[in-house]
Amino acid sequence: MILRNEKLGTYAELTAYLHEPDHEMENIEKFPSILVLPGGGFRFCSSREGEPVAMSYFAQGFQAFVLKYTTVTDKPDAVIGDPMEDVQNALTFIRSHAEELHVAAGQVAMIGFSGGAHLAAAVATHGPERPDLLLLGYPGILHSELRALECPDIIECVDEKTPATYIFSDYADTVTPPAHALAFASALDAAKREFEIHIFHGGVHGMSLATSFTCSGDKSQVDPAFAQWFPMSVDWLKAKFGDFVIYGVNDGRAGKLNIDCFVKDLLANEKAAAILKEVLPQAEQIVQSPFGARVTPRMMANFVPDVDKQKLQELDQALLAL
């Protein structure tokens, strides 16, 4: 993992948790990404809703970013435009540095919690730079005296540019009760924008991952049912962005002869065997080894000299043509 910190302004700082392409996972050249906006009512940025969330997405193959945006603790005379500008700068940085960050084009999601979700929704409805997908955790959407800063109207500004949204909240939350999440979902529905919403039964406000790690020792912050929002969000993100390439499964080659079929099966096909032996004459010998039954030409190319990617691709195309 590469850890990177970028100052985006006087008070804003972007922390990046990054994967690098690896020869053992050569099916991945670019990664989806997610920008995390912690909650805190614009008074602070909650650490419980920052790094633990980012690292959870990182473990699922995302380039993960946490934005420490401007709050009234940093700048007593702050206005909502300050943190909104911080988010704009963060999105711009991620997209403009996509090549070096190994970020997949069109796959920049953003998740906010509580006040951070209020901020995320404001940017997703007002910002010139918007995320490709939006996730909101127990969001503050409607007016609330509990927030130190008040965002511009969100509900009336949902439009055709507002991204598809995943929303989760809990029925027992008295700080940002379900009315907030439902109001935004209704606005999305009226604008014919796609959304998925989950209102869990238990829990209190500020659950983060709802695990012992993020509970601050408070048993009310641990809820296995509410914790399901995270794996469900990963499934939603993969459904929208697509999953990583699995050779012969989701790369358009399923059911066809190709370099990800087992060598033993290719050798059993007369035409495929003739093509295979031209490029990998060691195939028959390799298949007799203890692990030979599950070896593919792609795997063989990792330890057979003089087989480069070009030869491998030519072999793949020849097999696909059979």
N, C-alpha and C positions, 0 to 999 in steps of 0.2 A: 504494500500500500504506500502511496505517496501522499504526504500531508502538505498542504499548501495554504498559506494565508495571504490575502490580498486586502490592502486598505482601499476602500472605495470612496472615502470622503473623510471628513473630520472625525466622525464617530462610527461610521459603518465599517465593518470588517467581514470579509467572506472567507470562510474556512472550507477547504475542499478536501475530500477523501476520495482518492483516485486509484483506479485500476490502470495497469499498463498492459498492452497486448503481450501475450506470452505464447511461445511456440507450442507449449503443451495444450493450449486452448486456442488453436489457430482458427477455429470457426468464428472467433470474435475479433473484429478489428475496431469497431466503435461500440460504445455503450450508451444505453439510455441514461438520462440524468434526472435528478430531482433536487429542487431548491427548497430548503426547510426554513420556515419562518416561525420561530418559537412564540409562544404567548407571553403574557405579562401585563396586559392592560395598558401598553405603551409606557409603563413605568420601568420595566426591565425586560430582558429577554431570558426566559426560563431555560436553564441548563438541562432540566429534565425533558424538555421538548426539543432539544437541539441535537447534540452529539449522539445520544442513544438512538434517536429516530434515524438520523443520518447513517449510523453504522448498521442499523438493521436493514436499510435499503441497500447499503454497500454490499452486505453479505448476500443480497439477492442479485448482484451484478450491476448495480447502478453506480454511476459517478454521482456522489452525494455532496451537497453543498449546504452549509449552515450560514445564514446571514444574521449577524448581530447588527440590527438597524438602530437608527436614532430614536431615543426615548426621552421623556421629560427629565429623567435623572441625569442624562448626559447634557441635555440642553433645555433648561427650564422654560424657555420661551418657544419651544418647538411647536410647529404646526404639522398637520397631517401630511402636508406636502413633503416634509423632510424624510420620513420613513418611506413614503411612496417613491420618492426619487432614489432612495437607497435600493429599493427593489428593482426599479428600472435599470439602475447601473449594474446590479448583479446579473439580471437577465442578459443585458447587453454584453457584459464581460464573458459569460458562459458561451454565448453564441458567437461572439467575435473571436474567441480563442478555442473554438470547437476542435480544430485540427490538433493542436498541441494537447488539449485536454482529453482527446479521444472520445468526444461526445457525438453521438449519432444525430444527424440533421433531422429536425422536426420531432425530436424526442426529448424535449425539456419540460418536465412536469414541475409543479410547485405545490407544496403542502404547507398549510398554516394551521395553527392551533389557537383557539380562543381569540384574543386580540390580534394575534398573528394571522388567524383565518379571516378576521375582519379586514386586515390590511391586504391579504392575498386576494380576497373578493373585490376589494376596491381597485386594485391594480388590474385584475382580470376583466373589469367592466369599464375602466377609465383609461388605463395606460396605453400609450402607443406601442409599447413592448409588452406582450402578454405571453403567458406560458402556453404550451401546446395542450397540456391537460392540467386541471385544477383539482386539488384535494383539500377538503375543509374538515377539520376536527373540532367538534363542539363550537361552531363559529359564532362570533358575535356579529350579527347582521343588522339587527334593528337598533334603534337608539338605546343607549344605556348610560346611566350616570356613573357606572363603575369604571368606564374607560377614561383615561387621562386625555385622550384625543378623540375627536369625533370625525369619522370619515365622511366624504361626500355621499350623497344618496347612492345606494347600491342596487336596490330592488328595481327602481325605475330605469336604471341604466344597463340592465342585461340586454344584450343585443346579439346580432348574428356573429359577432367576433368573440363573444364570450365562450371560452373553451368548454368542452365536455367536463363534467364535474362529478367527483365522488365525495359524498357527504356522510359523516358519521357523528352521532351525538348520543345522549342517553336521556331517558325519560325523567330520571330523578335529578337532573342538573338544575339547580335553582339560580345559577349565575347566568348561563346562556341556555335557557330551557329550549325544548324542541321547536318552539315557535320561530326561533331564529333560522334554524336549518330548514324548516318547512316553508318559510317565507321565500327563501332563496330558491328552493326546489320548485315552488309554484311559479316564480318568475322565470326560471329556466324552461319550465313546461310551457308557459304562455308564449315564450320566444322560440319555442320548438328547438331548444338546445338539449342535447342528451345529458342525462344525469343518472346516478345511482345513489340511493339514500338508505341509511340504516340507522334506526333509532333503537338503541339497546335499552333493555328494561332497567338494569341496575346502574350503580356507579354514582360518582359525584363529579363535580367540575374539575378539569385539569388532570385527567387520568393518564395522559401520555400513552405509553405502551401498556399500561394497566398491569405491569409485572412487578415483582419484588424489587427489581433493579431500579425502577423509576418511581417507587412509591414513597420515598423519603421516610421510610419506617412506618408510614400510616397504612394500617390494614384496609381502610376504606378505599385506598387507591389501587388495590389489587383486585382484579375481576377477570377471571379466565374467559367469561363470555364476551365482555367488552374488548378484551385483548384480541379477539378474532378480527377486529377491524383491520389489523395490519396484514395478515395473510390474504384477506379478502381484497385489500387494496392492491396487493401485488398481482393477484389474479386479474383484477380490473385493468391495471396498467399493461400487463402482458397482452390482454385481449385487445387493447387499443393500439399499443405500439408494436405488437408482435413479439414472439419469443426469440431467443438466440437460435441460430441455425443448428439443427440436428440433422446430420447428413442422412439422406435417404428417407427423411420423415417429413420435414417442412421446407425442403429446398426445391420442391418441384420434381424430384427424381424418384419418388416412392413407387415401388413396383417395377422399376426398370433396372437393367444391369448397369452397374457403375462401379467406381473405384472404392465404394464403401460396402460392397457386397463381400462376403467372406471369400478368400482365395480358393478354398476347397470347392465352393459352389461354382465359381467361375471356371475352374478346371474341369468341372463336370459337364460344362457346355462346350461342345467342340469348337464353335466359332469364337466364343469368348476366350477359350484357352489359347487358341492360336494368337490372338491379339495380345493377350497378357504375357505370353512367353517372349514376345518380341521386345517388350519393354522391361520385363522382370523375369529373365531366364531362370532366376533362382527360385521361382514360385513353387515348383514341385518339391524342391529340397526344404524350403521353409515350412511348407504345410505338414511335413513329417515331424517337425519339432514338437516338444511337449505342449506349446501354446499355439501351435499352428492352426488348430481348428477354428480359432476366432481371430485370425489375422486377416486384415483387408489390405489391398494394394496401397491405400493411403498410409496405413501403419508401416508397411514394408518400406516405403519411400523414406521413412525417418532413419532407417539403418542400412539401406542399400546404397553404396556409392554410385555417383553419376546419374542419379534420378532426380532431376530438378522439377520445379513446379510446372514448367512448360510441358515437359514430357508427361507428367501426371495428368495435366488437363487434356492433353491430346489422347491419352489412354481413356480418360473418362468419356470424352466425346465419341470415341470409337465404340466403346461398350454401349453407350446410350443409343447409338444408331442401329444396333442389332435388333 
